[in-house]
């Protein structure tokens, strides 16, 4: 696994998406990480030091795995760039059929047309 800087990571992620347009999948995972071992974190806690957590992002296509670490200061900029890349490469997705809404609409139409007004005397 290769730990890249955020900008090269986004470039590599874009190329992974382009290679998998016809067939294939890309898995992207995000998690909170301090990039320190448990022993180091415990020492920092006992010393009263504040632990800076970062966002660890990993992407894989099954063959190649890339990753990056983003701090809290760069997170907004990274998320905006990441969202742009996702929007640009989500064109191959199939639209989902919503059968539940169609069935509800049909039953509502049938109920509206078949209801009779009560006779008044």
C-alpha positions in Angstrom: 0.0 0.0 0.0 1.3 3.4 -1.0 0.8 6.4 1.3 0.5 9.5 -1.0 0.0 13.2 -0.4 -3.7 14.3 -0.9 -3.3 15.8 -4.4 -1.4 12.8 -6.0 -3.9 10.5 -4.3 -6.8 12.3 -6.0 -5.0 12.1 -9.4 -4.4 8.4 -8.9 -8.0 7.9 -7.8 -9.1 9.6 -11.0 -7.0 7.3 -13.2 -8.4 4.3 -11.2 -12.0 5.5 -12.0 -11.1 5.9 -15.7 -9.6 2.4 -16.0 -12.7 0.9 -14.4 -15.4 2.7 -16.5 -16.4 -0.3 -18.6 -16.0 -3.0 -16.0 -14.8 -3.1 -12.4 -15.3 -1.5 -9.1 -13.4 0.9 -6.8 -13.7 0.6 -3.1 -13.0 3.7 -1.0 -12.8 3.6 2.8 -12.4 6.4 5.2 -11.6 6.1 8.9 -10.2 8.1 11.8 -6.6 7.4 12.6 -3.8 9.0 14.7 -1.1 7.2 12.7 0.5 6.2 16.0 0.7 2.9 17.7 -1.4 2.1 20.7 1.6 2.3 23.0 2.5 5.8 21.7 -1.2 6.9 22.2 -1.3 5.6 25.8 2.0 7.5 26.6 0.6 10.7 25.1 -2.6 10.3 27.2 -0.7 9.8 30.4 1.5 12.8 29.6 -1.5 14.9 29.0 -0.7 15.6 25.4 -3.5 16.0 22.9 -3.7 13.4 20.2 -4.3 14.8 16.7 -6.6 12.5 14.7 -6.4 12.4 10.9 -8.7 10.9 8.3 -7.1 7.9 6.6 -8.5 7.3 3.1 -7.8 4.1 1.2 -8.9 3.2 -2.4 -8.5 -0.1 -4.1 -9.6 -1.7 -7.3 -8.7 -5.2 -6.2 -5.2 -5.1 -7.7 -3.8 -1.8 -6.7 -4.2 0.0 -3.3 -3.5 3.6 -2.6 -4.0 5.7 0.6 -3.6 9.1 2.0 -3.9 10.9 5.3 -5.8 14.2 5.6 -5.5 16.5 8.6 -8.4 18.6 10.0 -7.1 21.8 8.4 -7.1 20.3 4.8 -10.2 18.3 5.2 -12.7 20.8 3.7 -10.5 21.3 0.6 -9.9 17.6 0.2 -13.7 16.7 0.5 -14.6 19.3 -2.1 -12.1 17.8 -4.6 -13.1 14.3 -3.7 -16.8 15.1 -4.3 -16.0 16.6 -7.7 -14.2 13.5 -8.7 -17.0 11.2 -7.5 -19.7 13.3 -9.4 -17.6 13.2 -12.6 -17.2 9.4 -12.6 -20.6 8.2 -11.4 -22.0 8.2 -14.9 -21.8 4.4 -15.3 -24.2 3.7 -12.5 -27.6 2.3 -13.4 -30.7 4.1 -12.2 -32.7 2.1 -9.6 -36.3 1.2 -10.3 -38.6 2.3 -7.6 -41.3 -0.3 -7.6 -42.8 0.7 -4.3 -43.6 4.3 -5.5 -45.2 2.9 -8.7 -47.4 0.5 -6.8 -48.5 3.2 -4.4 -49.3 5.6 -7.2 -51.4 2.9 -9.0 -53.3 2.0 -5.8 -54.0 5.6 -5.1 -55.4 6.2 -8.6 -57.7 3.1 -8.2 -59.0 4.2 -4.8 -59.7 7.8 -6.1 -61.7 6.5 -9.1 -63.7 3.8 -7.4 -64.8 5.7 -4.3 -68.5 6.6 -4.4 -70.2 9.5 -2.6 -72.7 8.4 0.0 -76.3 9.1 -0.9 -78.1 11.7 1.1 -81.8 11.4 1.9 
